[in-house]
Amino acid sequence: MKSIHLSSVTKRLLIVAAVIAIIGAGWLWVQRGDRNDNTLRLYGNVDIREVQLAFRQSGRVAQMHFDEGDHVEKGARIAVLDAQPFEEALAAADASVDVSRAELDKLHRGLRPQEIAQTQEALNQALAVAREAERNFDRQNQLLTSGATSQKAADAARASRDQAVATVNAARAAHSQAMEGFRKEDIAAGQARLAAAQAARAQAATALADTVLLAPSTGTVIARVREPGSMVVSQSPIYSLSLDAPVYVRAYVREPDLGRIAPGMQVQVRSDSSDKVYRGQIGFISPRAEFTPKTVETTDLRTDLVYRLRIVVTNADAALRQGMPVTIDVDAGQASSAHVKGR
């Protein structure tokens, strides 16, 4: 009876071993999937681009609209600075533009008729004074000849006449300018002052617009660096944003396999955390080896060279996260087909 019992146990062990072998073979078959001899398996990590968001202006943070982990759409308002100083600067710039434009309009129109009449009246008065000064000078000269006046009085009359003539010349020039209008050089200077004021106004408007921080792309907030009330300087990070697209995979290929791949080849990407198969395309192959040995002397050392690939995942989703290890399967037959077509 004892020998019969041992025989039954042995049979059971054999059956269990056979089942395990079948399961193992099936598992290996599943792992191999539909891979063929041309399939090249590579390994890499998910590489998602991150953006450091900051204001272009310095100021006090008034609002922070998102927290870590929040999803942000492109163009969303994510933070706001206190706008009062920038609004006041824009108002001052608007006033400067108005003043410069008014001065330029005055130069274009010239003086008013009343102002022209005033210059004519000033010229007439100067002429009258000059005529009287000329008569007084002639009279003093005659008296000096007859000895009825002194040389000092004659010299004073001459000085008064000369001063009157100078006043006439100045009044005549002012009247002529009033009649002709302002010079082209004055108008050009006025135009330049207006252009400078308008440029300063545009800068003030840009500074005011920069008080609102917008999301440059759709993504997820991974770091909230500041809080409302904080004083920040220009280009100081406020948020760190992980972009939803594009999603890359950074992988490496050994030198012996370098000839089996080419840019544009389609690949399949798998992660350990999901059964989903992602589609991708090789977009870049580095022309320079990574981890290059200091001295390359033998074939074995040369085959240790590794080249970096950048793969663009075309159907990425939220399951792919920064730094996640992935497995890449490449149908190396694509490269052979490409070479045949190239011929």
Secondary structure, 3 states (H helix, E strand, C coil): CHHHHHHHHHHHHHHHHHHHHHHHHHHHHHHHCCCCCCEEEEEEEEEEEEEEEECCCCEEEEEECCCCCCEECCCCEEEEECCHHHHHHHHHHHHHHHHHHHHHHHHHHCCCHHHHHHHHHHHHHHHHHHHHHHHHHHHHHHHHHHCCCCHHHHHHHHHHHHHHHHHHHHHHHHHHHHHHCCCHHHHHHHHHHHHHHHHHHHHHHHHHHCCEEECCCCEEEEEECCCCCCEECCCCEEEEEEEEEEEEEEEEEEHHHHHHCCCCCEEEEEECCCCCCEEEEEEEEEEEEECCCCCCCCHHHHCCCEEEEEEEECCCCCCCCCCCEEEEEEECHHHHHHHHHHC
